[in-house]
Amino acid sequence: MSNASQRPLCCLICRKEIHTGDSYLRCSVVACNSGREKLVFCSERCFDRHRATARHRKAAPVACVAGETAA
């Protein structure tokens, strides 16, 4: 209901806007998806840059579509 829920997502690495209907990636590590800011990435390349600096043992990209809710 707030403006924040309608604001486009933004790639953590390159800052490209991800609009409703666009595909994006998120990190499979729970710590990256908790809290106010969710870490999202526009491409495999951006996700790989995150994985290199985050020092996760087992991290995988999870494909999502902006604006869709998980069932």
PyMOL Python script that loads the backbone (N, CA, C, O; Angstrom):
from pymol import cmd

cmd.read_pdbstr("""\
ATOM      1  N   MET A   1       0.798  -1.199   0.000  1.00  0.00           N
ATOM      2  CA  MET A   1       0.000   0.000   0.000  1.00  0.00           C
ATOM      3  C   MET A   1       0.845   1.269   0.000  1.00  0.00           C
ATOM      4  O   MET A   1       0.388   2.316  -0.460  1.00  0.00           O
ATOM      5  N   SER A   2       2.045   1.191   0.500  1.00  0.00           N
ATOM      6  CA  SER A   2       2.888   2.368   0.548  1.00  0.00           C
ATOM      7  C   SER A   2       3.602   2.567  -0.784  1.00  0.00           C
ATOM      8  O   SER A   2       3.574   1.694  -1.652  1.00  0.00           O
ATOM      9  N   ASN A   3       4.241   3.726  -0.936  1.00  0.00           N
ATOM     10  CA  ASN A   3       5.010   4.003  -2.137  1.00  0.00           C
ATOM     11  C   ASN A   3       6.177   3.058  -2.292  1.00  0.00           C
ATOM     12  O   ASN A   3       6.569   2.732  -3.413  1.00  0.00           O
ATOM     13  N   ALA A   4       6.748   2.607  -1.167  1.00  0.00           N
ATOM     14  CA  ALA A   4       7.903   1.721  -1.223  1.00  0.00           C
ATOM     15  C   ALA A   4       7.570   0.412  -1.925  1.00  0.00           C
ATOM     16  O   ALA A   4       8.433  -0.156  -2.594  1.00  0.00           O
ATOM     17  N   SER A   5       6.342  -0.081  -1.790  1.00  0.00           N
ATOM     18  CA  SER A   5       5.979  -1.338  -2.431  1.00  0.00           C
ATOM     19  C   SER A   5       5.823  -1.175  -3.948  1.00  0.00           C
ATOM     20  O   SER A   5       5.875  -2.165  -4.678  1.00  0.00           O
ATOM     21  N   GLN A   6       5.634   0.050  -4.428  1.00  0.00           N
ATOM     22  CA  GLN A   6       5.463   0.285  -5.853  1.00  0.00           C
ATOM     23  C   GLN A   6       6.738   0.812  -6.507  1.00  0.00           C
ATOM     24  O   GLN A   6       6.799   0.931  -7.730  1.00  0.00           O
ATOM     25  N   ARG A   7       7.750   1.126  -5.711  1.00  0.00           N
ATOM     26  CA  ARG A   7       9.011   1.634  -6.232  1.00  0.00           C
ATOM     27  C   ARG A   7       9.744   0.493  -6.944  1.00  0.00           C
ATOM     28  O   ARG A   7       9.741  -0.630  -6.440  1.00  0.00           O
ATOM     29  N   PRO A   8      10.370   0.742  -8.096  1.00  0.00           N
ATOM     30  CA  PRO A   8      11.086  -0.329  -8.786  1.00  0.00           C
ATOM     31  C   PRO A   8      12.264  -0.825  -7.951  1.00  0.00           C
ATOM     32  O   PRO A   8      12.869  -0.073  -7.186  1.00  0.00           O
ATOM     33  N   LEU A   9      12.572  -2.108  -8.119  1.00  0.00           N
ATOM     34  CA  LEU A   9      13.741  -2.667  -7.464  1.00  0.00           C
ATOM     35  C   LEU A   9      14.988  -2.119  -8.155  1.00  0.00           C
ATOM     36  O   LEU A   9      14.912  -1.604  -9.270  1.00  0.00           O
ATOM     37  N   CYS A  10      16.127  -2.232  -7.490  1.00  0.00           N
ATOM     38  CA  CYS A  10      17.368  -1.717  -8.044  1.00  0.00           C
ATOM     39  C   CYS A  10      18.471  -2.749  -7.822  1.00  0.00           C
ATOM     40  O   CYS A  10      18.636  -3.252  -6.710  1.00  0.00           O
ATOM     41  N   CYS A  11      19.221  -3.065  -8.870  1.00  0.00           N
ATOM     42  CA  CYS A  11      20.327  -4.020  -8.780  1.00  0.00           C
ATOM     43  C   CYS A  11      21.372  -3.498  -7.799  1.00  0.00           C
ATOM     44  O   CYS A  11      21.781  -2.340  -7.877  1.00  0.00           O
ATOM     45  N   LEU A  12      21.794  -4.342  -6.891  1.00  0.00           N
ATOM     46  CA  LEU A  12      22.772  -3.957  -5.881  1.00  0.00           C
ATOM     47  C   LEU A  12      24.104  -3.541  -6.488  1.00  0.00           C
ATOM     48  O   LEU A  12      24.772  -2.656  -5.953  1.00  0.00           O
ATOM     49  N   ILE A  13      24.499  -4.154  -7.581  1.00  0.00           N
ATOM     50  CA  ILE A  13      25.824  -3.921  -8.162  1.00  0.00           C
ATOM     51  C   ILE A  13      25.838  -2.753  -9.151  1.00  0.00           C
ATOM     52  O   ILE A  13      26.613  -1.813  -8.978  1.00  0.00           O
ATOM     53  N   CYS A  14      25.000  -2.798 -10.175  1.00  0.00           N
ATOM     54  CA  CYS A  14      25.062  -1.778 -11.236  1.00  0.00           C
ATOM     55  C   CYS A  14      23.991  -0.694 -11.108  1.00  0.00           C
ATOM     56  O   CYS A  14      24.005   0.284 -11.855  1.00  0.00           O
ATOM     57  N   ARG A  15      23.066  -0.866 -10.165  1.00  0.00           N
ATOM     58  CA  ARG A  15      21.995   0.101  -9.897  1.00  0.00           C
ATOM     59  C   ARG A  15      20.956   0.224 -11.009  1.00  0.00           C
ATOM     60  O   ARG A  15      20.216   1.207 -11.057  1.00  0.00           O
ATOM     61  N   LYS A  16      20.894  -0.759 -11.899  1.00  0.00           N
ATOM     62  CA  LYS A  16      19.872  -0.766 -12.946  1.00  0.00           C
ATOM     63  C   LYS A  16      18.507  -0.990 -12.291  1.00  0.00           C
ATOM     64  O   LYS A  16      18.368  -1.838 -11.409  1.00  0.00           O
ATOM     65  N   GLU A  17      17.510  -0.232 -12.723  1.00  0.00           N
ATOM     66  CA  GLU A  17      16.159  -0.409 -12.182  1.00  0.00           C
ATOM     67  C   GLU A  17      15.525  -1.674 -12.731  1.00  0.00           C
ATOM     68  O   GLU A  17      15.691  -2.006 -13.904  1.00  0.00           O
ATOM     69  N   ILE A  18      14.802  -2.375 -11.877  1.00  0.00           N
ATOM     70  CA  ILE A  18      14.096  -3.604 -12.248  1.00  0.00           C
ATOM     71  C   ILE A  18      12.615  -3.327 -12.026  1.00  0.00           C
ATOM     72  O   ILE A  18      12.166  -3.203 -10.887  1.00  0.00           O
ATOM     73  N   HIS A  19      11.864  -3.231 -13.107  1.00  0.00           N
ATOM     74  CA  HIS A  19      10.456  -2.853 -13.044  1.00  0.00           C
ATOM     75  C   HIS A  19       9.551  -4.081 -12.976  1.00  0.00           C
ATOM     76  O   HIS A  19      10.000  -5.204 -13.205  1.00  0.00           O
ATOM     77  N   THR A  20       8.290  -3.863 -12.664  1.00  0.00           N
ATOM     78  CA  THR A  20       7.302  -4.933 -12.607  1.00  0.00           C
ATOM     79  C   THR A  20       7.296  -5.707 -13.923  1.00  0.00           C
ATOM     80  O   THR A  20       7.225  -5.120 -15.003  1.00  0.00           O
ATOM     81  N   GLY A  21       7.371  -7.030 -13.816  1.00  0.00           N
ATOM     82  CA  GLY A  21       7.394  -7.891 -14.988  1.00  0.00           C
ATOM     83  C   GLY A  21       8.790  -8.267 -15.445  1.00  0.00           C
ATOM     84  O   GLY A  21       8.950  -9.227 -16.198  1.00  0.00           O
ATOM     85  N   ASP A  22       9.811  -7.527 -15.004  1.00  0.00           N
ATOM     86  CA  ASP A  22      11.194  -7.848 -15.366  1.00  0.00           C
ATOM     87  C   ASP A  22      11.686  -9.019 -14.529  1.00  0.00           C
ATOM     88  O   ASP A  22      11.285  -9.181 -13.376  1.00  0.00           O
ATOM     89  N   SER A  23      12.562  -9.840 -15.118  1.00  0.00           N
ATOM     90  CA  SER A  23      13.162 -10.923 -14.341  1.00  0.00           C
ATOM     91  C   SER A  23      14.396 -10.382 -13.623  1.00  0.00           C
ATOM     92  O   SER A  23      15.060  -9.462 -14.101  1.00  0.00           O
ATOM     93  N   TYR A  24      14.685 -10.973 -12.471  1.00  0.00           N
ATOM     94  CA  TYR A  24      15.853 -10.592 -11.694  1.00  0.00           C
ATOM     95  C   TYR A  24      16.304 -11.798 -10.884  1.00  0.00           C
ATOM     96  O   TYR A  24      15.613 -12.816 -10.838  1.00  0.00           O
ATOM     97  N   LEU A  25      17.450 -11.684 -10.252  1.00  0.00           N
ATOM     98  CA  LEU A  25      17.984 -12.753  -9.418  1.00  0.00           C
ATOM     99  C   LEU A  25      18.089 -12.259  -7.980  1.00  0.00           C
ATOM    100  O   LEU A  25      18.311 -11.076  -7.723  1.00  0.00           O
ATOM    101  N   ARG A  26      17.925 -13.195  -7.053  1.00  0.00           N
ATOM    102  CA  ARG A  26      18.199 -12.886  -5.659  1.00  0.00           C
ATOM    103  C   ARG A  26      19.114 -13.969  -5.131  1.00  0.00           C
ATOM    104  O   ARG A  26      19.229 -15.035  -5.735  1.00  0.00           O
ATOM    105  N   CYS A  27      19.761 -13.710  -4.019  1.00  0.00           N
ATOM    106  CA  CYS A  27      20.706 -14.649  -3.437  1.00  0.00           C
ATOM    107  C   CYS A  27      19.958 -15.705  -2.627  1.00  0.00           C
ATOM    108  O   CYS A  27      18.978 -15.392  -1.951  1.00  0.00           O
ATOM    109  N   SER A  28      20.421 -16.957  -2.694  1.00  0.00           N
ATOM    110  CA  SER A  28      19.764 -18.038  -1.960  1.00  0.00           C
ATOM    111  C   SER A  28      20.102 -18.027  -0.472  1.00  0.00           C
ATOM    112  O   SER A  28      19.473 -18.749   0.301  1.00  0.00           O
ATOM    113  N   VAL A  29      21.072 -17.231  -0.056  1.00  0.00           N
ATOM    114  CA  VAL A  29      21.467 -17.159   1.351  1.00  0.00           C
ATOM    115  C   VAL A  29      20.453 -16.305   2.111  1.00  0.00           C
ATOM    116  O   VAL A  29      20.161 -15.174   1.721  1.00  0.00           O
ATOM    117  N   VAL A  30      19.921 -16.862   3.200  1.00  0.00           N
ATOM    118  CA  VAL A  30      18.851 -16.207   3.963  1.00  0.00           C
ATOM    119  C   VAL A  30      19.271 -14.832   4.461  1.00  0.00           C
ATOM    120  O   VAL A  30      18.463 -13.903   4.432  1.00  0.00           O
ATOM    121  N   ALA A  31      20.495 -14.676   4.911  1.00  0.00           N
ATOM    122  CA  ALA A  31      20.956 -13.388   5.440  1.00  0.00           C
ATOM    123  C   ALA A  31      20.892 -12.273   4.403  1.00  0.00           C
ATOM    124  O   ALA A  31      20.761 -11.105   4.768  1.00  0.00           O
ATOM    125  N   CYS A  32      20.980 -12.604   3.144  1.00  0.00           N
ATOM    126  CA  CYS A  32      20.910 -11.594   2.081  1.00  0.00           C
ATOM    127  C   CYS A  32      19.473 -11.180   1.775  1.00  0.00           C
ATOM    128  O   CYS A  32      19.261 -10.184   1.083  1.00  0.00           O
ATOM    129  N   ASN A  33      18.495 -11.906   2.267  1.00  0.00           N
ATOM    130  CA  ASN A  33      17.097 -11.632   1.956  1.00  0.00           C
ATOM    131  C   ASN A  33      16.267 -11.310   3.188  1.00  0.00           C
ATOM    132  O   ASN A  33      15.038 -11.376   3.146  1.00  0.00           O
ATOM    133  N   SER A  34      16.925 -10.965   4.272  1.00  0.00           N
ATOM    134  CA  SER A  34      16.190 -10.588   5.473  1.00  0.00           C
ATOM    135  C   SER A  34      16.416  -9.107   5.747  1.00  0.00           C
ATOM    136  O   SER A  34      17.361  -8.509   5.232  1.00  0.00           O
ATOM    137  N   GLY A  35      15.567  -8.535   6.538  1.00  0.00           N
ATOM    138  CA  GLY A  35      15.680  -7.113   6.818  1.00  0.00           C
ATOM    139  C   GLY A  35      14.923  -6.264   5.817  1.00  0.00           C
ATOM    140  O   GLY A  35      14.184  -6.781   4.980  1.00  0.00           O
ATOM    141  N   ARG A  36      15.112  -4.962   5.910  1.00  0.00           N
ATOM    142  CA  ARG A  36      14.390  -4.037   5.036  1.00  0.00           C
ATOM    143  C   ARG A  36      14.834  -4.109   3.595  1.00  0.00           C
ATOM    144  O   ARG A  36      14.005  -4.138   2.685  1.00  0.00           O
ATOM    145  N   GLU A  37      16.125  -4.137   3.381  1.00  0.00           N
ATOM    146  CA  GLU A  37      16.660  -4.136   2.015  1.00  0.00           C
ATOM    147  C   GLU A  37      16.893  -5.556   1.538  1.00  0.00           C
ATOM    148  O   GLU A  37      17.647  -6.310   2.154  1.00  0.00           O
ATOM    149  N   LYS A  38      16.257  -5.913   0.458  1.00  0.00           N
ATOM    150  CA  LYS A  38      16.468  -7.213  -0.172  1.00  0.00           C
ATOM    151  C   LYS A  38      17.511  -7.044  -1.264  1.00  0.00           C
ATOM    152  O   LYS A  38      17.443  -6.101  -2.052  1.00  0.00           O
ATOM    153  N   LEU A  39      18.469  -7.949  -1.312  1.00  0.00           N
ATOM    154  CA  LEU A  39      19.522  -7.857  -2.312  1.00  0.00           C
ATOM    155  C   LEU A  39      19.041  -8.500  -3.604  1.00  0.00           C
ATOM    156  O   LEU A  39      18.758  -9.697  -3.640  1.00  0.00           O
ATOM    157  N   VAL A  40      18.948  -7.702  -4.666  1.00  0.00           N
ATOM    158  CA  VAL A  40      18.508  -8.197  -5.967  1.00  0.00           C
ATOM    159  C   VAL A  40      19.546  -7.827  -7.020  1.00  0.00           C
ATOM    160  O   VAL A  40      20.275  -6.845  -6.883  1.00  0.00           O
ATOM    161  N   PHE A  41      19.593  -8.643  -8.079  1.00  0.00           N
ATOM    162  CA  PHE A  41      20.603  -8.496  -9.119  1.00  0.00           C
ATOM    163  C   PHE A  41      19.937  -8.622 -10.483  1.00  0.00           C
ATOM    164  O   PHE A  41      19.032  -9.437 -10.663  1.00  0.00           O
ATOM    165  N   CYS A  42      20.381  -7.820 -11.437  1.00  0.00           N
ATOM    166  CA  CYS A  42      19.752  -7.807 -12.759  1.00  0.00           C
ATOM    167  C   CYS A  42      20.292  -8.897 -13.677  1.00  0.00           C
ATOM    168  O   CYS A  42      19.655  -9.227 -14.677  1.00  0.00           O
ATOM    169  N   SER A  43      21.461  -9.465 -13.353  1.00  0.00           N
ATOM    170  CA  SER A  43      22.073 -10.458 -14.249  1.00  0.00           C
ATOM    171  C   SER A  43      22.977 -11.403 -13.467  1.00  0.00           C
ATOM    172  O   SER A  43      23.309 -11.160 -12.307  1.00  0.00           O
ATOM    173  N   GLU A  44      23.368 -12.497 -14.140  1.00  0.00           N
ATOM    174  CA  GLU A  44      24.321 -13.447 -13.553  1.00  0.00           C
ATOM    175  C   GLU A  44      25.650 -12.753 -13.251  1.00  0.00           C
ATOM    176  O   GLU A  44      26.289 -13.036 -12.238  1.00  0.00           O
ATOM    177  N   ARG A  45      26.053 -11.860 -14.122  1.00  0.00           N
ATOM    178  CA  ARG A  45      27.316 -11.145 -13.937  1.00  0.00           C
ATOM    179  C   ARG A  45      27.305 -10.344 -12.635  1.00  0.00           C
ATOM    180  O   ARG A  45      28.273 -10.376 -11.875  1.00  0.00           O
ATOM    181  N   CYS A  46      26.215  -9.631 -12.382  1.00  0.00           N
ATOM    182  CA  CYS A  46      26.111  -8.863 -11.137  1.00  0.00           C
ATOM    183  C   CYS A  46      26.041  -9.788  -9.926  1.00  0.00           C
ATOM    184  O   CYS A  46      26.631  -9.493  -8.887  1.00  0.00           O
ATOM    185  N   PHE A  47      25.322 -10.907 -10.052  1.00  0.00           N
ATOM    186  CA  PHE A  47      25.256 -11.862  -8.941  1.00  0.00           C
ATOM    187  C   PHE A  47      26.642 -12.437  -8.644  1.00  0.00           C
ATOM    188  O   PHE A  47      27.005 -12.598  -7.479  1.00  0.00           O
ATOM    189  N   ASP A  48      27.411 -12.744  -9.675  1.00  0.00           N
ATOM    190  CA  ASP A  48      28.757 -13.285  -9.474  1.00  0.00           C
ATOM    191  C   ASP A  48      29.654 -12.291  -8.746  1.00  0.00           C
ATOM    192  O   ASP A  48      30.491 -12.695  -7.938  1.00  0.00           O
ATOM    193  N   ARG A  49      29.497 -11.016  -9.014  1.00  0.00           N
ATOM    194  CA  ARG A  49      30.271  -9.994  -8.296  1.00  0.00           C
ATOM    195  C   ARG A  49      29.876  -9.965  -6.827  1.00  0.00           C
ATOM    196  O   ARG A  49      30.736  -9.776  -5.967  1.00  0.00           O
ATOM    197  N   HIS A  50      28.605 -10.147  -6.520  1.00  0.00           N
ATOM    198  CA  HIS A  50      28.142 -10.218  -5.127  1.00  0.00           C
ATOM    199  C   HIS A  50      28.729 -11.448  -4.437  1.00  0.00           C
ATOM    200  O   HIS A  50      29.249 -11.354  -3.325  1.00  0.00           O
ATOM    201  N   ARG A  51      28.644 -12.587  -5.095  1.00  0.00           N
ATOM    202  CA  ARG A  51      29.119 -13.844  -4.505  1.00  0.00           C
ATOM    203  C   ARG A  51      30.616 -13.759  -4.184  1.00  0.00           C
ATOM    204  O   ARG A  51      31.064 -14.306  -3.176  1.00  0.00           O
ATOM    205  N   ALA A  52      31.381 -13.085  -5.024  1.00  0.00           N
ATOM    206  CA  ALA A  52      32.826 -12.961  -4.801  1.00  0.00           C
ATOM    207  C   ALA A  52      33.147 -12.151  -3.549  1.00  0.00           C
ATOM    208  O   ALA A  52      34.130 -12.434  -2.864  1.00  0.00           O
ATOM    209  N   THR A  53      32.339 -11.161  -3.250  1.00  0.00           N
ATOM    210  CA  THR A  53      32.620 -10.300  -2.091  1.00  0.00           C
ATOM    211  C   THR A  53      31.877 -10.737  -0.837  1.00  0.00           C
ATOM    212  O   THR A  53      32.293 -10.386   0.268  1.00  0.00           O
ATOM    213  N   ALA A  54      30.800 -11.487  -0.972  1.00  0.00           N
ATOM    214  CA  ALA A  54      30.000 -11.880   0.189  1.00  0.00           C
ATOM    215  C   ALA A  54      30.593 -13.067   0.940  1.00  0.00           C
ATOM    216  O   ALA A  54      30.251 -13.294   2.101  1.00  0.00           O
ATOM    217  N   ARG A  55      31.464 -13.816   0.306  1.00  0.00           N
ATOM    218  CA  ARG A  55      32.141 -14.958   0.920  1.00  0.00           C
ATOM    219  C   ARG A  55      31.168 -16.015   1.444  1.00  0.00           C
ATOM    220  O   ARG A  55      31.333 -16.541   2.545  1.00  0.00           O
ATOM    221  N   HIS A  56      30.151 -16.315   0.634  1.00  0.00           N
ATOM    222  CA  HIS A  56      29.217 -17.387   0.979  1.00  0.00           C
ATOM    223  C   HIS A  56      29.857 -18.732   0.644  1.00  0.00           C
ATOM    224  O   HIS A  56      30.639 -18.835  -0.302  1.00  0.00           O
ATOM    225  N   ARG A  57      29.525 -19.756   1.418  1.00  0.00           N
ATOM    226  CA  ARG A  57      30.010 -21.106   1.095  1.00  0.00           C
ATOM    227  C   ARG A  57      29.225 -21.672  -0.082  1.00  0.00           C
ATOM    228  O   ARG A  57      29.801 -22.118  -1.074  1.00  0.00           O
ATOM    229  N   LYS A  58      27.911 -21.646   0.045  1.00  0.00           N
ATOM    230  CA  LYS A  58      27.049 -22.191  -1.009  1.00  0.00           C
ATOM    231  C   LYS A  58      25.965 -21.171  -1.313  1.00  0.00           C
ATOM    232  O   LYS A  58      24.955 -21.096  -0.613  1.00  0.00           O
ATOM    233  N   ALA A  59      26.178 -20.404  -2.338  1.00  0.00           N
ATOM    234  CA  ALA A  59      25.185 -19.419  -2.747  1.00  0.00           C
ATOM    235  C   ALA A  59      24.810 -19.688  -4.197  1.00  0.00           C
ATOM    236  O   ALA A  59      25.659 -20.006  -5.030  1.00  0.00           O
ATOM    237  N   ALA A  60      23.536 -19.556  -4.474  1.00  0.00           N
ATOM    238  CA  ALA A  60      23.058 -19.759  -5.838  1.00  0.00           C
ATOM    239  C   ALA A  60      22.075 -18.649  -6.172  1.00  0.00           C
ATOM    240  O   ALA A  60      21.383 -18.144  -5.288  1.00  0.00           O
ATOM    241  N   PRO A  61      22.009 -18.269  -7.437  1.00  0.00           N
ATOM    242  CA  PRO A  61      21.009 -17.270  -7.822  1.00  0.00           C
ATOM    243  C   PRO A  61      19.628 -17.911  -7.898  1.00  0.00           C
ATOM    244  O   PRO A  61      19.476 -19.039  -8.369  1.00  0.00           O
ATOM    245  N   VAL A  62      18.642 -17.186  -7.435  1.00  0.00           N
ATOM    246  CA  VAL A  62      17.252 -17.641  -7.493  1.00  0.00           C
ATOM    247  C   VAL A  62      16.519 -16.710  -8.447  1.00  0.00           C
ATOM    248  O   VAL A  62      16.448 -15.504  -8.211  1.00  0.00           O
ATOM    249  N   ALA A  63      15.975 -17.264  -9.521  1.00  0.00           N
ATOM    250  CA  ALA A  63      15.272 -16.457 -10.530  1.00  0.00           C
ATOM    251  C   ALA A  63      13.899 -16.025 -10.013  1.00  0.00           C
ATOM    252  O   ALA A  63      13.156 -16.826  -9.446  1.00  0.00           O
ATOM    253  N   CYS A  64      13.579 -14.755 -10.216  1.00  0.00           N
ATOM    254  CA  CYS A  64      12.299 -14.185  -9.786  1.00  0.00           C
ATOM    255  C   CYS A  64      11.783 -13.236 -10.858  1.00  0.00           C
ATOM    256  O   CYS A  64      12.512 -12.862 -11.778  1.00  0.00           O
ATOM    257  N   VAL A  65      10.529 -12.857 -10.729  1.00  0.00           N
ATOM    258  CA  VAL A  65       9.941 -11.856 -11.609  1.00  0.00           C
ATOM    259  C   VAL A  65       9.391 -10.748 -10.724  1.00  0.00           C
ATOM    260  O   VAL A  65       8.633 -11.006  -9.789  1.00  0.00           O
ATOM    261  N   ALA A  66       9.776  -9.525 -11.024  1.00  0.00           N
ATOM    262  CA  ALA A  66       9.371  -8.378 -10.212  1.00  0.00           C
ATOM    263  C   ALA A  66       7.851  -8.224 -10.239  1.00  0.00           C
ATOM    264  O   ALA A  66       7.224  -8.291 -11.297  1.00  0.00           O
ATOM    265  N   GLY A  67       7.282  -8.020  -9.074  1.00  0.00           N
ATOM    266  CA  GLY A  67       5.849  -7.812  -8.966  1.00  0.00           C
ATOM    267  C   GLY A  67       5.071  -9.075  -8.653  1.00  0.00           C
ATOM    268  O   GLY A  67       3.897  -8.999  -8.293  1.00  0.00           O
ATOM    269  N   GLU A  68       5.696 -10.234  -8.781  1.00  0.00           N
ATOM    270  CA  GLU A  68       5.015 -11.493  -8.444  1.00  0.00           C
ATOM    271  C   GLU A  68       5.340 -11.853  -7.014  1.00  0.00           C
ATOM    272  O   GLU A  68       6.458 -11.623  -6.554  1.00  0.00           O
ATOM    273  N   THR A  69       4.384 -12.412  -6.307  1.00  0.00           N
ATOM    274  CA  THR A  69       4.603 -12.843  -4.934  1.00  0.00           C
ATOM    275  C   THR A  69       4.780 -14.353  -4.900  1.00  0.00           C
ATOM    276  O   THR A  69       4.194 -15.079  -5.703  1.00  0.00           O
ATOM    277  N   ALA A  70       5.586 -14.811  -3.971  1.00  0.00           N
ATOM    278  CA  ALA A  70       5.799 -16.257  -3.830  1.00  0.00           C
ATOM    279  C   ALA A  70       4.556 -16.911  -3.301  1.00  0.00           C
ATOM    280  O   ALA A  70       3.897 -16.365  -2.417  1.00  0.00           O
ATOM    281  N   ALA A  71       4.217 -18.085  -3.827  1.00  0.00           N
ATOM    282  CA  ALA A  71       3.011 -18.791  -3.413  1.00  0.00           C
ATOM    283  C   ALA A  71       3.263 -19.597  -2.160  1.00  0.00           C
ATOM    284  O   ALA A  71       2.356 -20.262  -1.661  1.00  0.00           O
TER     285      ALA A  71
END
""", "prot")
cmd.dss("prot")
cmd.show_as("cartoon", "prot")
cmd.util.cbc("prot")
cmd.orient("prot")
